Amino acid sequence: MKVLTDPEISDAMKKLKGWNLIGKEIRKTYVHKDFVHAVGFVNSVALLAERANHHPDIDLRWNTVTLSLSTHSAGGLTEKDFKLAAEIDEL
């Protein structure tokens, strides 16, 4: 999979809400009602990630979940990252 160029990344970022570009990854934090809801969200993300064969880095802290996406095997951001981010936002 090809790493996106800076202009391609900029265009893709415009289509996402609340995601931030940090270095060679995109990151978003979701706040939930409590720990149980946060874990439920993580489980839903896991199902999407398995189906896409593309797995985010996940940081879970009580009711807060931070997801980071990057295609490590490609060395940067690819279409897979932005596709999965959009799917996660639909949860």
HTML snippet that shows the backbone in 3Dmol.js (N, CA, C, O; Angstrom):
<script src="https://3Dmol.org/build/3Dmol-min.js"></script>
<div id="view" style="width:600px;height:400px;position:relative"></div>
<script>
const pdb = `
ATOM      1  N   MET A   1       0.848  -1.177   0.000  1.00  0.00           N
ATOM      2  CA  MET A   1       0.000   0.000   0.000  1.00  0.00           C
ATOM      3  C   MET A   1       0.893   1.239   0.000  1.00  0.00           C
ATOM      4  O   MET A   1       1.891   1.303   0.718  1.00  0.00           O
ATOM      5  N   LYS A   2       0.520   2.206  -0.806  1.00  0.00           N
ATOM      6  CA  LYS A   2       1.335   3.411  -0.969  1.00  0.00           C
ATOM      7  C   LYS A   2       1.038   4.441   0.127  1.00  0.00           C
ATOM      8  O   LYS A   2      -0.113   4.667   0.498  1.00  0.00           O
ATOM      9  N   VAL A   3       2.100   5.049   0.623  1.00  0.00           N
ATOM     10  CA  VAL A   3       1.969   6.131   1.603  1.00  0.00           C
ATOM     11  C   VAL A   3       1.412   7.356   0.887  1.00  0.00           C
ATOM     12  O   VAL A   3       1.842   7.692  -0.216  1.00  0.00           O
ATOM     13  N   LEU A   4       0.459   8.011   1.522  1.00  0.00           N
ATOM     14  CA  LEU A   4      -0.149   9.199   0.934  1.00  0.00           C
ATOM     15  C   LEU A   4       0.805  10.393   0.987  1.00  0.00           C
ATOM     16  O   LEU A   4       1.629  10.509   1.893  1.00  0.00           O
ATOM     17  N   THR A   5       0.676  11.263   0.008  1.00  0.00           N
ATOM     18  CA  THR A   5       1.460  12.495  -0.026  1.00  0.00           C
ATOM     19  C   THR A   5       0.844  13.501   0.945  1.00  0.00           C
ATOM     20  O   THR A   5      -0.290  13.323   1.391  1.00  0.00           O
ATOM     21  N   ASP A   6       1.580  14.544   1.267  1.00  0.00           N
ATOM     22  CA  ASP A   6       1.049  15.583   2.163  1.00  0.00           C
ATOM     23  C   ASP A   6      -0.261  16.178   1.642  1.00  0.00           C
ATOM     24  O   ASP A   6      -1.199  16.333   2.424  1.00  0.00           O
ATOM     25  N   PRO A   7      -0.364  16.522   0.335  1.00  0.00           N
ATOM     26  CA  PRO A   7      -1.654  17.044  -0.149  1.00  0.00           C
ATOM     27  C   PRO A   7      -2.785  16.016  -0.048  1.00  0.00           C
ATOM     28  O   PRO A   7      -3.922  16.383   0.247  1.00  0.00           O
ATOM     29  N   GLU A   8      -2.492  14.744  -0.288  1.00  0.00           N
ATOM     30  CA  GLU A   8      -3.512  13.701  -0.164  1.00  0.00           C
ATOM     31  C   GLU A   8      -3.966  13.556   1.294  1.00  0.00           C
ATOM     32  O   GLU A   8      -5.151  13.370   1.569  1.00  0.00           O
ATOM     33  N   ILE A   9      -3.018  13.643   2.212  1.00  0.00           N
ATOM     34  CA  ILE A   9      -3.346  13.566   3.640  1.00  0.00           C
ATOM     35  C   ILE A   9      -4.217  14.760   4.040  1.00  0.00           C
ATOM     36  O   ILE A   9      -5.201  14.608   4.765  1.00  0.00           O
ATOM     37  N   SER A  10      -3.848  15.929   3.565  1.00  0.00           N
ATOM     38  CA  SER A  10      -4.617  17.136   3.873  1.00  0.00           C
ATOM     39  C   SER A  10      -6.055  17.006   3.382  1.00  0.00           C
ATOM     40  O   SER A  10      -6.989  17.359   4.101  1.00  0.00           O
ATOM     41  N   ASP A  11      -6.239  16.507   2.177  1.00  0.00           N
ATOM     42  CA  ASP A  11      -7.585  16.305   1.626  1.00  0.00           C
ATOM     43  C   ASP A  11      -8.362  15.277   2.443  1.00  0.00           C
ATOM     44  O   ASP A  11      -9.541  15.480   2.734  1.00  0.00           O
ATOM     45  N   ALA A  12      -7.712  14.178   2.815  1.00  0.00           N
ATOM     46  CA  ALA A  12      -8.369  13.122   3.581  1.00  0.00           C
ATOM     47  C   ALA A  12      -8.757  13.617   4.978  1.00  0.00           C
ATOM     48  O   ALA A  12      -9.809  13.246   5.498  1.00  0.00           O
ATOM     49  N   MET A  13      -7.918  14.445   5.579  1.00  0.00           N
ATOM     50  CA  MET A  13      -8.210  14.977   6.918  1.00  0.00           C
ATOM     51  C   MET A  13      -9.470  15.838   6.914  1.00  0.00           C
ATOM     52  O   MET A  13     -10.195  15.881   7.908  1.00  0.00           O
ATOM     53  N   LYS A  14      -9.731  16.516   5.811  1.00  0.00           N
ATOM     54  CA  LYS A  14     -10.912  17.382   5.716  1.00  0.00           C
ATOM     55  C   LYS A  14     -12.207  16.584   5.805  1.00  0.00           C
ATOM     56  O   LYS A  14     -13.253  17.129   6.158  1.00  0.00           O
ATOM     57  N   LYS A  15     -12.138  15.297   5.485  1.00  0.00           N
ATOM     58  CA  LYS A  15     -13.323  14.447   5.482  1.00  0.00           C
ATOM     59  C   LYS A  15     -13.600  13.825   6.857  1.00  0.00           C
ATOM     60  O   LYS A  15     -14.657  13.234   7.074  1.00  0.00           O
ATOM     61  N   LEU A  16     -12.647  13.962   7.779  1.00  0.00           N
ATOM     62  CA  LEU A  16     -12.796  13.389   9.113  1.00  0.00           C
ATOM     63  C   LEU A  16     -13.087  14.489  10.129  1.00  0.00           C
ATOM     64  O   LEU A  16     -12.592  15.609  10.000  1.00  0.00           O
ATOM     65  N   LYS A  17     -13.885  14.167  11.129  1.00  0.00           N
ATOM     66  CA  LYS A  17     -14.205  15.143  12.167  1.00  0.00           C
ATOM     67  C   LYS A  17     -13.535  14.728  13.476  1.00  0.00           C
ATOM     68  O   LYS A  17     -13.737  13.615  13.962  1.00  0.00           O
ATOM     69  N   GLY A  18     -12.738  15.634  14.038  1.00  0.00           N
ATOM     70  CA  GLY A  18     -12.153  15.396  15.346  1.00  0.00           C
ATOM     71  C   GLY A  18     -10.837  14.634  15.353  1.00  0.00           C
ATOM     72  O   GLY A  18     -10.235  14.450  16.411  1.00  0.00           O
ATOM     73  N   TRP A  19     -10.389  14.193  14.200  1.00  0.00           N
ATOM     74  CA  TRP A  19      -9.104  13.492  14.112  1.00  0.00           C
ATOM     75  C   TRP A  19      -8.000  14.521  13.936  1.00  0.00           C
ATOM     76  O   TRP A  19      -8.183  15.537  13.265  1.00  0.00           O
ATOM     77  N   ASN A  20      -6.847  14.247  14.549  1.00  0.00           N
ATOM     78  CA  ASN A  20      -5.693  15.141  14.467  1.00  0.00           C
ATOM     79  C   ASN A  20      -4.531  14.417  13.820  1.00  0.00           C
ATOM     80  O   ASN A  20      -4.304  13.232  14.065  1.00  0.00           O
ATOM     81  N   LEU A  21      -3.805  15.136  12.998  1.00  0.00           N
ATOM     82  CA  LEU A  21      -2.598  14.610  12.372  1.00  0.00           C
ATOM     83  C   LEU A  21      -1.433  14.892  13.312  1.00  0.00           C
ATOM     84  O   LEU A  21      -1.140  16.043  13.634  1.00  0.00           O
ATOM     85  N   ILE A  22      -0.776  13.824  13.746  1.00  0.00           N
ATOM     86  CA  ILE A  22       0.366  13.946  14.653  1.00  0.00           C
ATOM     87  C   ILE A  22       1.490  13.099  14.077  1.00  0.00           C
ATOM     88  O   ILE A  22       1.473  11.872  14.171  1.00  0.00           O
ATOM     89  N   GLY A  23       2.461  13.770  13.481  1.00  0.00           N
ATOM     90  CA  GLY A  23       3.550  13.045  12.837  1.00  0.00           C
ATOM     91  C   GLY A  23       3.025  12.208  11.691  1.00  0.00           C
ATOM     92  O   GLY A  23       2.413  12.725  10.757  1.00  0.00           O
ATOM     93  N   LYS A  24       3.272  10.899  11.770  1.00  0.00           N
ATOM     94  CA  LYS A  24       2.850   9.984  10.712  1.00  0.00           C
ATOM     95  C   LYS A  24       1.631   9.163  11.112  1.00  0.00           C
ATOM     96  O   LYS A  24       1.460   8.028  10.668  1.00  0.00           O
ATOM     97  N   GLU A  25       0.774   9.760  11.968  1.00  0.00           N
ATOM     98  CA  GLU A  25      -0.437   9.061  12.366  1.00  0.00           C
ATOM     99  C   GLU A  25      -1.571  10.040  12.545  1.00  0.00           C
ATOM    100  O   GLU A  25      -1.370  11.248  12.668  1.00  0.00           O
ATOM    101  N   ILE A  26      -2.784   9.480  12.555  1.00  0.00           N
ATOM    102  CA  ILE A  26      -3.957  10.280  12.892  1.00  0.00           C
ATOM    103  C   ILE A  26      -4.485   9.750  14.216  1.00  0.00           C
ATOM    104  O   ILE A  26      -4.423   8.551  14.490  1.00  0.00           O
ATOM    105  N   ARG A  27      -5.009  10.664  15.036  1.00  0.00           N
ATOM    106  CA  ARG A  27      -5.398  10.316  16.400  1.00  0.00           C
ATOM    107  C   ARG A  27      -6.701  11.027  16.769  1.00  0.00           C
ATOM    108  O   ARG A  27      -6.949  12.172  16.393  1.00  0.00           O
ATOM    109  N   LYS A  28      -7.521  10.289  17.526  1.00  0.00           N
ATOM    110  CA  LYS A  28      -8.764  10.878  18.021  1.00  0.00           C
ATOM    111  C   LYS A  28      -9.074  10.289  19.390  1.00  0.00           C
ATOM    112  O   LYS A  28      -8.820   9.113  19.649  1.00  0.00           O
ATOM    113  N   THR A  29      -9.627  11.128  20.263  1.00  0.00           N
ATOM    114  CA  THR A  29     -10.033  10.701  21.598  1.00  0.00           C
ATOM    115  C   THR A  29     -11.553  10.742  21.688  1.00  0.00           C
ATOM    116  O   THR A  29     -12.199  11.717  21.304  1.00  0.00           O
ATOM    117  N   TYR A  30     -12.096   9.654  22.207  1.00  0.00           N
ATOM    118  CA  TYR A  30     -13.533   9.516  22.419  1.00  0.00           C
ATOM    119  C   TYR A  30     -13.786   9.433  23.921  1.00  0.00           C
ATOM    120  O   TYR A  30     -13.099   8.696  24.628  1.00  0.00           O
ATOM    121  N   VAL A  31     -14.771  10.187  24.410  1.00  0.00           N
ATOM    122  CA  VAL A  31     -15.120  10.155  25.828  1.00  0.00           C
ATOM    123  C   VAL A  31     -16.494   9.489  25.954  1.00  0.00           C
ATOM    124  O   VAL A  31     -17.442   9.849  25.256  1.00  0.00           O
ATOM    125  N   HIS A  32     -16.580   8.513  26.857  1.00  0.00           N
ATOM    126  CA  HIS A  32     -17.802   7.743  27.054  1.00  0.00           C
ATOM    127  C   HIS A  32     -18.359   7.965  28.458  1.00  0.00           C
ATOM    128  O   HIS A  32     -17.716   8.586  29.304  1.00  0.00           O
ATOM    129  N   LYS A  33     -19.549   7.454  28.687  1.00  0.00           N
ATOM    130  CA  LYS A  33     -20.238   7.624  29.963  1.00  0.00           C
ATOM    131  C   LYS A  33     -19.441   7.051  31.133  1.00  0.00           C
ATOM    132  O   LYS A  33     -19.380   7.654  32.205  1.00  0.00           O
ATOM    133  N   ASP A  34     -18.829   5.881  30.923  1.00  0.00           N
ATOM    134  CA  ASP A  34     -18.094   5.215  31.990  1.00  0.00           C
ATOM    135  C   ASP A  34     -17.184   4.146  31.387  1.00  0.00           C
ATOM    136  O   ASP A  34     -17.089   4.025  30.166  1.00  0.00           O
ATOM    137  N   PHE A  35     -16.533   3.392  32.223  1.00  0.00           N
ATOM    138  CA  PHE A  35     -15.578   2.379  31.794  1.00  0.00           C
ATOM    139  C   PHE A  35     -16.235   1.298  30.935  1.00  0.00           C
ATOM    140  O   PHE A  35     -15.687   0.891  29.911  1.00  0.00           O
ATOM    141  N   VAL A  36     -17.400   0.844  31.357  1.00  0.00           N
ATOM    142  CA  VAL A  36     -18.087  -0.225  30.617  1.00  0.00           C
ATOM    143  C   VAL A  36     -18.408   0.216  29.188  1.00  0.00           C
ATOM    144  O   VAL A  36     -18.218  -0.551  28.244  1.00  0.00           O
ATOM    145  N   HIS A  37     -18.891   1.437  29.029  1.00  0.00           N
ATOM    146  CA  HIS A  37     -19.185   1.946  27.690  1.00  0.00           C
ATOM    147  C   HIS A  37     -17.906   2.128  26.870  1.00  0.00           C
ATOM    148  O   HIS A  37     -17.897   1.870  25.667  1.00  0.00           O
ATOM    149  N   ALA A  38     -16.845   2.563  27.510  1.00  0.00           N
ATOM    150  CA  ALA A  38     -15.565   2.721  26.806  1.00  0.00           C
ATOM    151  C   ALA A  38     -15.053   1.367  26.310  1.00  0.00           C
ATOM    152  O   ALA A  38     -14.581   1.256  25.178  1.00  0.00           O
ATOM    153  N   VAL A  39     -15.148   0.345  27.150  1.00  0.00           N
ATOM    154  CA  VAL A  39     -14.705  -0.994  26.752  1.00  0.00           C
ATOM    155  C   VAL A  39     -15.599  -1.539  25.633  1.00  0.00           C
ATOM    156  O   VAL A  39     -15.106  -2.194  24.714  1.00  0.00           O
ATOM    157  N   GLY A  40     -16.888  -1.277  25.701  1.00  0.00           N
ATOM    158  CA  GLY A  40     -17.792  -1.685  24.630  1.00  0.00           C
ATOM    159  C   GLY A  40     -17.406  -1.056  23.305  1.00  0.00           C
ATOM    160  O   GLY A  40     -17.439  -1.708  22.262  1.00  0.00           O
ATOM    161  N   PHE A  41     -17.038   0.219  23.355  1.00  0.00           N
ATOM    162  CA  PHE A  41     -16.576   0.916  22.151  1.00  0.00           C
ATOM    163  C   PHE A  41     -15.309   0.256  21.617  1.00  0.00           C
ATOM    164  O   PHE A  41     -15.192   0.014  20.416  1.00  0.00           O
ATOM    165  N   VAL A  42     -14.362  -0.036  22.506  1.00  0.00           N
ATOM    166  CA  VAL A  42     -13.118  -0.692  22.088  1.00  0.00           C
ATOM    167  C   VAL A  42     -13.425  -2.038  21.426  1.00  0.00           C
ATOM    168  O   VAL A  42     -12.812  -2.385  20.417  1.00  0.00           O
ATOM    169  N   ASN A  43     -14.366  -2.792  21.986  1.00  0.00           N
ATOM    170  CA  ASN A  43     -14.734  -4.072  21.385  1.00  0.00           C
ATOM    171  C   ASN A  43     -15.313  -3.885  19.986  1.00  0.00           C
ATOM    172  O   ASN A  43     -15.029  -4.678  19.088  1.00  0.00           O
ATOM    173  N   SER A  44     -16.115  -2.853  19.794  1.00  0.00           N
ATOM    174  CA  SER A  44     -16.671  -2.563  18.467  1.00  0.00           C
ATOM    175  C   SER A  44     -15.566  -2.175  17.485  1.00  0.00           C
ATOM    176  O   SER A  44     -15.583  -2.595  16.328  1.00  0.00           O
ATOM    177  N   VAL A  45     -14.613  -1.378  17.947  1.00  0.00           N
ATOM    178  CA  VAL A  45     -13.468  -1.003  17.108  1.00  0.00           C
ATOM    179  C   VAL A  45     -12.675  -2.251  16.738  1.00  0.00           C
ATOM    180  O   VAL A  45     -12.219  -2.388  15.602  1.00  0.00           O
ATOM    181  N   ALA A  46     -12.511  -3.155  17.690  1.00  0.00           N
ATOM    182  CA  ALA A  46     -11.754  -4.388  17.429  1.00  0.00           C
ATOM    183  C   ALA A  46     -12.390  -5.196  16.309  1.00  0.00           C
ATOM    184  O   ALA A  46     -11.682  -5.745  15.464  1.00  0.00           O
ATOM    185  N   LEU A  47     -13.717  -5.278  16.289  1.00  0.00           N
ATOM    186  CA  LEU A  47     -14.399  -6.021  15.224  1.00  0.00           C
ATOM    187  C   LEU A  47     -14.166  -5.378  13.860  1.00  0.00           C
ATOM    188  O   LEU A  47     -13.900  -6.072  12.879  1.00  0.00           O
ATOM    189  N   LEU A  48     -14.267  -4.052  13.799  1.00  0.00           N
ATOM    190  CA  LEU A  48     -13.985  -3.343  12.544  1.00  0.00           C
ATOM    191  C   LEU A  48     -12.542  -3.562  12.107  1.00  0.00           C
ATOM    192  O   LEU A  48     -12.270  -3.821  10.934  1.00  0.00           O
ATOM    193  N   ALA A  49     -11.626  -3.456  13.057  1.00  0.00           N
ATOM    194  CA  ALA A  49     -10.205  -3.585  12.750  1.00  0.00           C
ATOM    195  C   ALA A  49      -9.871  -4.979  12.232  1.00  0.00           C
ATOM    196  O   ALA A  49      -9.101  -5.125  11.282  1.00  0.00           O
ATOM    197  N   GLU A  50     -10.444  -5.995  12.850  1.00  0.00           N
ATOM    198  CA  GLU A  50     -10.205  -7.369  12.391  1.00  0.00           C
ATOM    199  C   GLU A  50     -10.731  -7.566  10.982  1.00  0.00           C
ATOM    200  O   GLU A  50     -10.068  -8.175  10.143  1.00  0.00           O
ATOM    201  N   ARG A  51     -11.914  -7.052  10.727  1.00  0.00           N
ATOM    202  CA  ARG A  51     -12.513  -7.185   9.396  1.00  0.00           C
ATOM    203  C   ARG A  51     -11.648  -6.491   8.339  1.00  0.00           C
ATOM    204  O   ARG A  51     -11.531  -6.973   7.213  1.00  0.00           O
ATOM    205  N   ALA A  52     -11.044  -5.358   8.710  1.00  0.00           N
ATOM    206  CA  ALA A  52     -10.195  -4.599   7.783  1.00  0.00           C
ATOM    207  C   ALA A  52      -8.752  -5.098   7.765  1.00  0.00           C
ATOM    208  O   ALA A  52      -7.956  -4.696   6.916  1.00  0.00           O
ATOM    209  N   ASN A  53      -8.425  -5.979   8.708  1.00  0.00           N
ATOM    210  CA  ASN A  53      -7.036  -6.425   8.890  1.00  0.00           C
ATOM    211  C   ASN A  53      -6.109  -5.207   9.037  1.00  0.00           C
ATOM    212  O   ASN A  53      -5.036  -5.132   8.440  1.00  0.00           O
ATOM    213  N   HIS A  54      -6.570  -4.275   9.849  1.00  0.00           N
ATOM    214  CA  HIS A  54      -5.828  -3.029  10.087  1.00  0.00           C
ATOM    215  C   HIS A  54      -6.155  -2.593  11.509  1.00  0.00           C
ATOM    216  O   HIS A  54      -7.314  -2.319  11.818  1.00  0.00           O
ATOM    217  N   HIS A  55      -5.156  -2.525  12.372  1.00  0.00           N
ATOM    218  CA  HIS A  55      -5.401  -2.398  13.806  1.00  0.00           C
ATOM    219  C   HIS A  55      -4.839  -1.094  14.372  1.00  0.00           C
ATOM    220  O   HIS A  55      -3.654  -0.804  14.209  1.00  0.00           O
ATOM    221  N   PRO A  56      -5.687  -0.310  15.036  1.00  0.00           N
ATOM    222  CA  PRO A  56      -5.219   0.938  15.643  1.00  0.00           C
ATOM    223  C   PRO A  56      -4.479   0.667  16.947  1.00  0.00           C
ATOM    224  O   PRO A  56      -4.642  -0.385  17.565  1.00  0.00           O
ATOM    225  N   ASP A  57      -3.675   1.621  17.344  1.00  0.00           N
ATOM    226  CA  ASP A  57      -3.141   1.621  18.706  1.00  0.00           C
ATOM    227  C   ASP A  57      -4.265   2.179  19.576  1.00  0.00           C
ATOM    228  O   ASP A  57      -4.891   3.180  19.229  1.00  0.00           O
ATOM    229  N   ILE A  58      -4.511   1.529  20.698  1.00  0.00           N
ATOM    230  CA  ILE A  58      -5.632   1.895  21.560  1.00  0.00           C
ATOM    231  C   ILE A  58      -5.129   2.199  22.965  1.00  0.00           C
ATOM    232  O   ILE A  58      -4.417   1.398  23.570  1.00  0.00           O
ATOM    233  N   ASP A  59      -5.509   3.367  23.473  1.00  0.00           N
ATOM    234  CA  ASP A  59      -5.201   3.752  24.847  1.00  0.00           C
ATOM    235  C   ASP A  59      -6.534   3.934  25.567  1.00  0.00           C
ATOM    236  O   ASP A  59      -7.315   4.823  25.230  1.00  0.00           O
ATOM    237  N   LEU A  60      -6.785   3.090  26.555  1.00  0.00           N
ATOM    238  CA  LEU A  60      -8.039   3.111  27.306  1.00  0.00           C
ATOM    239  C   LEU A  60      -7.760   3.577  28.727  1.00  0.00           C
ATOM    240  O   LEU A  60      -6.928   3.000  29.428  1.00  0.00           O
ATOM    241  N   ARG A  61      -8.460   4.626  29.146  1.00  0.00           N
ATOM    242  CA  ARG A  61      -8.332   5.169  30.497  1.00  0.00           C
ATOM    243  C   ARG A  61      -9.720   5.496  31.016  1.00  0.00           C
ATOM    244  O   ARG A  61     -10.330   6.484  30.607  1.00  0.00           O
ATOM    245  N   TRP A  62     -10.208   4.674  31.905  1.00  0.00           N
ATOM    246  CA  TRP A  62     -11.540   4.725  32.489  1.00  0.00           C
ATOM    247  C   TRP A  62     -12.609   4.981  31.428  1.00  0.00           C
ATOM    248  O   TRP A  62     -13.090   4.017  30.831  1.00  0.00           O
ATOM    249  N   ASN A  63     -13.005   6.222  31.163  1.00  0.00           N
ATOM    250  CA  ASN A  63     -14.063   6.476  30.184  1.00  0.00           C
ATOM    251  C   ASN A  63     -13.542   7.089  28.884  1.00  0.00           C
ATOM    252  O   ASN A  63     -14.326   7.510  28.033  1.00  0.00           O
ATOM    253  N   THR A  64     -12.244   7.137  28.737  1.00  0.00           N
ATOM    254  CA  THR A  64     -11.630   7.796  27.591  1.00  0.00           C
ATOM    255  C   THR A  64     -10.844   6.791  26.754  1.00  0.00           C
ATOM    256  O   THR A  64     -10.037   6.022  27.275  1.00  0.00           O
ATOM    257  N   VAL A  65     -11.098   6.814  25.446  1.00  0.00           N
ATOM    258  CA  VAL A  65     -10.393   5.933  24.516  1.00  0.00           C
ATOM    259  C   VAL A  65      -9.724   6.803  23.459  1.00  0.00           C
ATOM    260  O   VAL A  65     -10.383   7.596  22.788  1.00  0.00           O
ATOM    261  N   THR A  66      -8.408   6.647  23.317  1.00  0.00           N
ATOM    262  CA  THR A  66      -7.677   7.347  22.268  1.00  0.00           C
ATOM    263  C   THR A  66      -7.203   6.316  21.256  1.00  0.00           C
ATOM    264  O   THR A  66      -6.567   5.321  21.605  1.00  0.00           O
ATOM    265  N   LEU A  67      -7.528   6.579  19.990  1.00  0.00           N
ATOM    266  CA  LEU A  67      -7.130   5.701  18.903  1.00  0.00           C
ATOM    267  C   LEU A  67      -6.105   6.408  18.031  1.00  0.00           C
ATOM    268  O   LEU A  67      -6.236   7.594  17.730  1.00  0.00           O
ATOM    269  N   SER A  68      -5.086   5.664  17.632  1.00  0.00           N
ATOM    270  CA  SER A  68      -4.073   6.177  16.707  1.00  0.00           C
ATOM    271  C   SER A  68      -3.980   5.218  15.535  1.00  0.00           C
ATOM    272  O   SER A  68      -3.884   4.003  15.710  1.00  0.00           O
ATOM    273  N   LEU A  69      -4.008   5.783  14.339  1.00  0.00           N
ATOM    274  CA  LEU A  69      -3.926   4.983  13.123  1.00  0.00           C
ATOM    275  C   LEU A  69      -2.734   5.393  12.278  1.00  0.00           C
ATOM    276  O   LEU A  69      -2.472   6.579  12.075  1.00  0.00           O
ATOM    277  N   SER A  70      -2.025   4.401  11.794  1.00  0.00           N
ATOM    278  CA  SER A  70      -0.927   4.575  10.856  1.00  0.00           C
ATOM    279  C   SER A  70      -0.661   3.197  10.259  1.00  0.00           C
ATOM    280  O   SER A  70      -0.835   2.181  10.932  1.00  0.00           O
ATOM    281  N   THR A  71      -0.249   3.162   9.018  1.00  0.00           N
ATOM    282  CA  THR A  71       0.084   1.884   8.400  1.00  0.00           C
ATOM    283  C   THR A  71       1.577   1.666   8.608  1.00  0.00           C
ATOM    284  O   THR A  71       2.398   2.072   7.787  1.00  0.00           O
ATOM    285  N   HIS A  72       1.912   1.019   9.717  1.00  0.00           N
ATOM    286  CA  HIS A  72       3.315   0.843  10.099  1.00  0.00           C
ATOM    287  C   HIS A  72       4.112   0.120   9.026  1.00  0.00           C
ATOM    288  O   HIS A  72       5.271   0.456   8.782  1.00  0.00           O
ATOM    289  N   SER A  73       3.504  -0.871   8.384  1.00  0.00           N
ATOM    290  CA  SER A  73       4.220  -1.642   7.359  1.00  0.00           C
ATOM    291  C   SER A  73       4.573  -0.797   6.143  1.00  0.00           C
ATOM    292  O   SER A  73       5.517  -1.115   5.420  1.00  0.00           O
ATOM    293  N   ALA A  74       3.816   0.285   5.910  1.00  0.00           N
ATOM    294  CA  ALA A  74       4.097   1.180   4.784  1.00  0.00           C
ATOM    295  C   ALA A  74       4.956   2.362   5.205  1.00  0.00           C
ATOM    296  O   ALA A  74       5.517   3.059   4.360  1.00  0.00           O
ATOM    297  N   GLY A  75       5.060   2.587   6.506  1.00  0.00           N
ATOM    298  CA  GLY A  75       5.868   3.698   6.997  1.00  0.00           C
ATOM    299  C   GLY A  75       5.157   5.033   7.041  1.00  0.00           C
ATOM    300  O   GLY A  75       5.803   6.080   7.004  1.00  0.00           O
ATOM    301  N   GLY A  76       3.841   5.015   7.119  1.00  0.00           N
ATOM    302  CA  GLY A  76       3.103   6.276   7.177  1.00  0.00           C
ATOM    303  C   GLY A  76       1.621   6.061   6.980  1.00  0.00           C
ATOM    304  O   GLY A  76       1.105   4.961   7.177  1.00  0.00           O
ATOM    305  N   LEU A  77       0.945   7.119   6.589  1.00  0.00           N
ATOM    306  CA  LEU A  77      -0.499   7.075   6.412  1.00  0.00           C
ATOM    307  C   LEU A  77      -0.877   6.606   5.014  1.00  0.00           C
ATOM    308  O   LEU A  77      -0.296   7.029   4.015  1.00  0.00           O
ATOM    309  N   THR A  78      -1.868   5.720   4.972  1.00  0.00           N
ATOM    310  CA  THR A  78      -2.382   5.210   3.705  1.00  0.00           C
ATOM    311  C   THR A  78      -3.900   5.349   3.692  1.00  0.00           C
ATOM    312  O   THR A  78      -4.507   5.777   4.674  1.00  0.00           O
ATOM    313  N   GLU A  79      -4.494   4.983   2.578  1.00  0.00           N
ATOM    314  CA  GLU A  79      -5.955   5.022   2.471  1.00  0.00           C
ATOM    315  C   GLU A  79      -6.616   4.157   3.538  1.00  0.00           C
ATOM    316  O   GLU A  79      -7.717   4.470   3.993  1.00  0.00           O
ATOM    317  N   LYS A  80      -5.949   3.060   3.945  1.00  0.00           N
ATOM    318  CA  LYS A  80      -6.521   2.166   4.962  1.00  0.00           C
ATOM    319  C   LYS A  80      -6.795   2.910   6.266  1.00  0.00           C
ATOM    320  O   LYS A  80      -7.800   2.658   6.930  1.00  0.00           O
ATOM    321  N   ASP A  81      -5.903   3.823   6.627  1.00  0.00           N
ATOM    322  CA  ASP A  81      -6.066   4.569   7.878  1.00  0.00           C
ATOM    323  C   ASP A  81      -7.309   5.448   7.843  1.00  0.00           C
ATOM    324  O   ASP A  81      -8.082   5.485   8.801  1.00  0.00           O
ATOM    325  N   PHE A  82      -7.493   6.142   6.750  1.00  0.00           N
ATOM    326  CA  PHE A  82      -8.618   7.058   6.648  1.00  0.00           C
ATOM    327  C   PHE A  82      -9.935   6.314   6.473  1.00  0.00           C
ATOM    328  O   PHE A  82     -10.972   6.771   6.954  1.00  0.00           O
ATOM    329  N   LYS A  83      -9.904   5.192   5.801  1.00  0.00           N
ATOM    330  CA  LYS A  83     -11.109   4.365   5.651  1.00  0.00           C
ATOM    331  C   LYS A  83     -11.550   3.826   7.013  1.00  0.00           C
ATOM    332  O   LYS A  83     -12.729   3.900   7.362  1.00  0.00           O
ATOM    333  N   LEU A  84     -10.608   3.287   7.776  1.00  0.00           N
ATOM    334  CA  LEU A  84     -10.949   2.749   9.093  1.00  0.00           C
ATOM    335  C   LEU A  84     -11.398   3.862  10.038  1.00  0.00           C
ATOM    336  O   LEU A  84     -12.329   3.659  10.817  1.00  0.00           O
ATOM    337  N   ALA A  85     -10.766   5.021   9.989  1.00  0.00           N
ATOM    338  CA  ALA A  85     -11.169   6.149  10.837  1.00  0.00           C
ATOM    339  C   ALA A  85     -12.611   6.520  10.568  1.00  0.00           C
ATOM    340  O   ALA A  85     -13.374   6.747  11.507  1.00  0.00           O
ATOM    341  N   ALA A  86     -13.000   6.586   9.306  1.00  0.00           N
ATOM    342  CA  ALA A  86     -14.378   6.940   8.937  1.00  0.00           C
ATOM    343  C   ALA A  86     -15.355   5.871   9.437  1.00  0.00           C
ATOM    344  O   ALA A  86     -16.448   6.200   9.900  1.00  0.00           O
ATOM    345  N   GLU A  87     -14.968   4.601   9.348  1.00  0.00           N
ATOM    346  CA  GLU A  87     -15.829   3.517   9.836  1.00  0.00           C
ATOM    347  C   GLU A  87     -15.989   3.580  11.351  1.00  0.00           C
ATOM    348  O   GLU A  87     -17.077   3.348  11.877  1.00  0.00           O
ATOM    349  N   ILE A  88     -14.907   3.892  12.045  1.00  0.00           N
ATOM    350  CA  ILE A  88     -14.962   4.008  13.506  1.00  0.00           C
ATOM    351  C   ILE A  88     -15.905   5.146  13.899  1.00  0.00           C
ATOM    352  O   ILE A  88     -16.678   5.017  14.849  1.00  0.00           O
ATOM    353  N   ASP A  89     -15.840   6.236  13.181  1.00  0.00           N
ATOM    354  CA  ASP A  89     -16.707   7.384  13.482  1.00  0.00           C
ATOM    355  C   ASP A  89     -18.189   7.062  13.302  1.00  0.00           C
ATOM    356  O   ASP A  89     -19.040   7.751  13.864  1.00  0.00           O
ATOM    357  N   GLU A  90     -18.508   6.026  12.527  1.00  0.00           N
ATOM    358  CA  GLU A  90     -19.898   5.641  12.322  1.00  0.00           C
ATOM    359  C   GLU A  90     -20.450   4.796  13.466  1.00  0.00           C
ATOM    360  O   GLU A  90     -21.656   4.561  13.538  1.00  0.00           O
ATOM    361  N   LEU A  91     -19.565   4.332  14.370  1.00  0.00           N
ATOM    362  CA  LEU A  91     -20.037   3.496  15.477  1.00  0.00           C
ATOM    363  C   LEU A  91     -20.967   4.265  16.411  1.00  0.00           C
ATOM    364  O   LEU A  91     -21.453   3.708  17.395  1.00  0.00           O
TER     365      LEU A  91
END
`;
const viewer = $3Dmol.createViewer("view");
viewer.addModel(pdb, "pdb");
viewer.setStyle({}, {cartoon: {color: "spectrum"}});
viewer.zoomTo();
viewer.render();
</script>
